[in-house]
Amino acid sequence: MLDKPASQSAIGASGPLAGFRIVEFAGIGPGPFACMMLADMGAEVVTLDRVGAKKNLKSVAGRGRKVVELDLKDKAAIAEVLDLLACADALIEGFRPRVMERLGLGPDVVLARNPKLVYGRMTGWGQEGPLANAAGHDINYISITGALAAIGPKEKPVPPLNLVGDFGGGALYLVVGVLAALLEASNSGKGQVVDAAMCDGAASLMSMFFDMTAMGRWTEGRDQNFLDGGAHFYGVYECACGNFISIGSIEPQFYALLRQHAGLTDADFDAQMDRKAWPGLKEKLTKVFKSKTREDWCKIMEGTDICFAPILTMAEAPKHPHMAARGVFVERHGVTQPAPAPRFSRTPSAIREPKKVELAELVSAWKR
């Protein structure tokens, strides 16, 4: 059982990770997002940043931190960092391989000081392999997994923002790995290195599609399978107003409701799972949805079992009745942003304000 008593510095913190201490080496993308989640869940997260970094304390991904500015090329600062890590539960860094080792903060050194520490490493290509030291971004990491090749229209793949690599395959797998290692360390008393690579995580996210390919239910390519826009009953359609809606009427009973509410009486729509019929049925359905506005279709379909939703912009999403009722978005410092997720019944997550602190002061507090 993961059981950590609350420290003095964490008293009053909310969330299931209250009492856990995590040291984050400042980075961009998935590392800060992972630490945002851990901070939202109550962990005391300290971000070590360079001197003069001028950290934006209003940042969404930077919320909930204590921020320390220091020079990692200063041996005295490294000694203090090691003292801090001796009292920490986890470390998270997102540098290229061997950078932490060159700083004198590699796993061997740190785990010798604190054998129970979980050492989380976030990279694109992983800690080893032919590409380990090459530069890259989300789009590159998901390119070699089969994910990017499967997303988009027939003409060319389309980058799914940086959700699949940075945040889905990177940050979330890092969080899962760190939490799993903390759970194991609570039993064994021993920490370990968590190698979270975006190419590993993005490949893992493709598990179902590799499964369907093996069963002959998925065809290589785009816009020709039932989940990639090929099917008329699972896709995006433009409305008369120029806005878009989405439908996902896969199951027969949901498809029947789609036909009922959209007035699809044409017998051709009987051939739901006939791949050869999909292009023609998409054309017909395109004309149907263009006959009414998005608002009209919401009145007709929203809340039914059609599997329907309007496609909203980031500005529109917080105002949707369902999102508003659940409080999915909050406002902080005049910035609308997603609230902490997931939700906990007994130890709710909460957004805490970040603040700058001195390293020596923090080391002293953690040693007590």
N, C-alpha and C positions, 0 to 999 in steps of 0.2 A: 504494500500500500504506500502511495506517495504521501509522505507526512513530513511537513517542514514547519517547525514552530516559527511564529512571527518574530522577526528581529525588532529591536528598538526603533530602527529607522523605518520600519514598515508598518508600525502600529497605525491603525486607522485606514490602511489600504484595503480596498475591496477586491474581490476576485479570488478564484481558486488557487492562484499562484502567489498569493500574499505571503511574504516571508522569504521568497526565493530571490537570490541576488544574481543578476546577469550583467556582465560587462560586454558592451558593444564597441567594436572599433569602427568608427564612422565610415560609411560608404554610401553607395547610391542603390536605388532599386529594391531588390528583394530582401537584402539584409535589414535595412531600416523598416520595411513593411513587416517582416517577421518580428522584429523587436517591438513594433507598435502593437502587434497582437499580444505579445507576451506582457507588455506593460499594461494594456487594457485589461488583461486577465489578472492583474494585481502584482506581477513581479516588479521588483525594484531594479530598473534598468538604468545603468550608467553608461553614457556614451562618451568615449574618449575621442576628442577631435583635435585637429591641429590648432596651434596658436593663431588667433586672428581669423578663424573660420567664419565668425559672425553667424553662428547657427540661427536659423529662423525658428524662434520659439513658438511661432504660430502655425508651423507646418503640420499638416495632417499626419503624415507618416512619422513625424518626429515627436508626437505628443507623448506625455507621460514619462519623460526622461529626466535624469539628472545629467547635466552636461559639464564635462571637464575639458578645458583646453590645455594641451601640453605638447612638448616637442619630443617625439619618439626617437629622435636621434641623440637625445640627451641621456647619458647613462644613468644620471641621478633620477630622471623621470622613469626610466625603465625599471629601476630598482623599486620605486614606489608603486608602479603598475604591478610588479610581481607581488608586492605586499598586499595589494588590493585583491589580486587574483587568488591569493592564498585563502581569502575569506569568501570567495564567490562560489556559486553553484554551477554557473555556466559562462562560457565565453563565446561570442559570435564575431567572426571576422569574414570579410569578403574580398581580401586581397588576392592577387595572383599567387600561385603556388610558390613556396619558399620565401615569400616576403616576410612573414612572421618569424621564420627561422633566422633570417638575416638580422632582424631587429633584436634577436635574443629572446623571443617570446613564442618559440615553437612548442609543439605539444610535449616533447621530451622534457624541456626545461620547466614548463608550467605544471605539468602533471607530477613532476618530481617534488614541486612545492605543495601541490594540492592534488593528491591521488584521486580524490572523488570528483574532480571537476569534469564537466562535460564540455568538450571543445568543438563547437560548431563551426564548420567551414563552408562558406557559400561561394561557389564559382559557377562559371558557365560550362566549362568543359570537364571539370573534375580535377583532382589533385595529381593525376597521372594520365598518360596516354599521349599520342602524337601531337594533339592540339592543346595540351594542357597549358602551355605558356603563350598561346596566341591570343590576340585581342579578339573580342567578339561582342555581340549584343544579342538580345532575345531572338531576333529574327534569324540569326545564324544558328543558335543553339537548337531551335525547333526545326530548322531546315534538315538536319541530319537524322531526325527521329521518325520521319514519315508523316509528322503532323501537318507541317505547312503545305506539303504537296497535296493534302486532302482537303484543304480549306479554300473556298473561293469558287468563282465561275469557271467554266471550261477553258476560257481564254488564258487565265494565269492564276497562280496562287495569290491569296490576299492575306497580308499580315493581320492576325486577330488582336490588334493592339499589341501590348506586351503582356497579355494576360496568361498565355499558355506557358511561356518560358520563365520570365521573371517571377511572376506571382503564383501561378498554378503549380508549375514544375519546380520552381525554386523556393520561394518563401514558405509556401505551405508544407512542402516536404522537409524543409529545414525545421519548421516548428514541430512537426510530427516526430522527426528524428531526435531533436533535443529533448522533447517531453518523454519520449520512449527511453532515452538514455538516462534521464533524471530518475525515471521510475526504476530502471534496472540498478542504478547506482544506490538508490535507497535500500536495496536488498543486499547488493554485493559490497558496497562501500568503495567501489572502484569506478572511476570515470572512464571516458573513452572519446575518440575522435569521431565526429559525425561529418562525413564527406557528402554534402548535399550539392549535387551538380544539376544545373538546369536541364542539360541534355538527358540525364538519367530520369529526372522527374517527368519531363515532357514525354519521354518514351513510355514511362509507366502509365501516364494518362491515356495512352493509345491502346492499352491492354484490350479493351472491348473490341476495338476495330481489328486488331490482329486475330482475335478470337473469331470474329465474324468472317474474316478473310479465309481462315482455315476451314470454316464450315461452308464456304462457297456463297456466303450471303453478302459479301462486300466486294466491289470491283475497284481495282486501282484506277485513279482518276478523280475528277471532280464533277459535281452536278449530274451524277448518274446513279446515286444511291439514295436510300430513303431518309438519311439524316444529313446529307450534304447539299440539299436543294434540288436534287434530281426528281423527287416525288412531288406531285401536285398538292398532296395533303400535308406536307411538312415543309413550310417555307415562308417567305416574306412576300407580301403583296402591297402594291401602291393603291391608295384610295383616291377618290375624286378630288380631295383637297390637297393632294401632294404628299400627305403623310402616309405612314406605313403601318401595317398590322402583321402579326405572326400567327400562324396556325400550326398545330402539331397533332392532327387528328389521325393518329396511327391505328389505334384499335378500332375494330369494326363498329362497335357501338358509338364511339366518338365520331367516326366518319359518317355514320348514319345521321347523327345530329347536325354535323356540318352541312350535309346535303339538305336536311330539313330546313335549317335556318337560313341557308343561302339560296334556297329554291333551286337546287341542282337536280332537276327532274329528268334531265337528258340521260338516256339509257347508257350512254358511253361511260358515265361515271360509275357504272357497276363494276368496271374493270379496275378496281382500286390498286391491286398489286401487280398488274400487268405493266412491266417496265416499258414495253413498247408503246403503251398508251399514254404514259406520263407526259411527254412533250405536248401532245395535243390537248390533254386535259389541263395542263398548266396554262395554255393559251386561253382556254375557255374560262378558267377560274380567274385569270388576270382581268378579263373583261367584266366579270361579275363584280369583283371587288372594286373596280374603278367606277362602278355605277353609283357608289355611295361614299360619303365622307367617313373618315376614321371615327368621328363621334357617332355617326349613324350605326356603324358596325359594332361599336362598343355597346350601344343600347340594345342591339339585337343579340350579341353573342357573349359579352363579358359576364362571367359568373356561371356560365353553363359548362357542361362537360365536353364541349367542343375542343378544348385545349387552345384557347384563344387569348391574345393579349395585344394591346396597342404597343407600338414601338415608340418609346418615349426618349427624349433627349435628357441629358444630365440636368438641365434646368427644369424639365417637366417632371422627372421621376419623383422628387420629394413631395410633389403636390398630388400625386395619385392617391385616391382614398385609402387603398390597402396599405401603401407604404407609409402614409401619414398616420393611420390608425395604429400601426405597429411601431411607429417611431424609428423607422429604419435609418432616417437621416436626422442629424442634429446640427445646430449652429454654434460655432465657437469662434470668437473674435471676428464675427461678421462673415465667416466662411462656412458655407453649407458642406457637410461631410458625412460619410457613413458612420453610424454608431458602431460600437464594439459588437463583434459577432464571434462565436455563437453566444447563445444566452444560457445563463445558469440560474437555476431556481433558488438555490440557497446562498450561493456566493457570487452575486452578480458582478459582472465586469463594469468598469467605469473609466471615463476619460479623466486623467489627472494632468495638471499643468506641469510643463517642464520647467526646470530652473538650472541656472549655472551654479556650480559648486567648486570648491578647491579640492584638489586631489588629496592633499595631506589631511584635510578635515574629514574627508570621506574614509580614508584608510583608518583614521583614528576611531571613527564611529563604527566601522565594520569589525574592528578588532575587539570591541567591547562585547 
